[in-house]
């Protein structure tokens, strides 16, 4: 690891310094990271931690992956921003390769995951009016309960998480919420006004909830039959995390629109995208949607380097192979403080016996043992290490989890 920027303040002092000046919209674990490389981070006192969260999948390729850092450095020396008022020499190549990787026709580049979701909603509504013929301002979008698509005003309008919603109304109309993994409920909610069904192929914030086999294929069949779009939010589940480029590929499903983010920026810059068919994304015309930073040359350069890593298939295979190690290791912990888990690739939601502590408390105990994870809700923690993690590191993390649970 390279040396961190000099500071004479320790972790406790830096944490105290944040209190009066930062809005309290996060409750981070009490660790102050100063540098990182691969699957490891180091705090200001020099203590090392295995990162088993990977920035909620934004760091799929680990911290400071050499190919991504090199791409960023090269571009920083040339050009960083033009806005979309002009063309730049990196965007076309990025869009072409991302479309090829995802098997789609067109790319709408944006910045953050929430921005990709908002853009997907706008595109779906525009398609409903221009192509499907839904009367003006009557388009509806069907979503799943316990979803997490971001925290903008519109997105929390269809959240079922009261912490995300309370105090932020009035809410945006036009959404119908049905239970996740319930095709019958979904069918009952779709009608002639439905523009799209928007779901996560795996619900990350809900606890890495994996639907039954056939659910995603059923969503695809239903949306085709009913004449509406299937929009898959792959911001956390996509780009190698589950052992495929996209999580929908576990059922060989091709949505009309896919939302990407997090790992697309390689942990260096925020990069997101809406990718989909020409029939759908082609409904946008100049002036109807935009982003000053969306598709900027630096983002395109880093995004292209990310796509290059995924084009080989090596990271997808690695996630699948190490996913077996993760599942088998978690299976041995059932009955030893773990009451259940769900895992696909290098992504797992682990339900801890509530008698042993909340997910937050378990995360703090693991932190003290040099392992960084984060809770989702209740006594559930999530594991999402970088795809560069080794089998030995995984085994060590699971051994530490067993130690924490059995010594509680």
Buried (B, 14 or more C-beta within 10 A) or exposed (E): BEEBEEEEEEBEEBBEEEEEEEEEEEEEBEBBBBBBBBBBBBBBEEEEBBBBBBBBBBBBBBBBBEBBBEBBEEBEEEBBEBEBEEEBEBBEBBBEBBBEBBEBBBBBBBBBBBBBBBBBBBBBBBBBBEBBEBEEEEBBBBBBBBBBBBBBEBBBBBBBBEEBBEEEEEBBEBBBBBEBBBBEBBBEBBEEBBBBBBBBBBBBBBBBBBBEEEBBBBBBBBBEEBEBBBBBBBBBBBBBBBBBBBBBBBBEBBBBBBBBBBBBBBBBBBBBBBBBBEEBBBBBEEEEBBBEBBBBBBBBBBBBBBBBBBEEEEBBBBBBEBBEBBBEBBEEBEEEBBBEBBBBBBBBBBBBBEEBBBBBBBBBBBBEBBBBBBBBBEBBBBBBBBBBBBEEBBBBBBBBBBBBBEEB
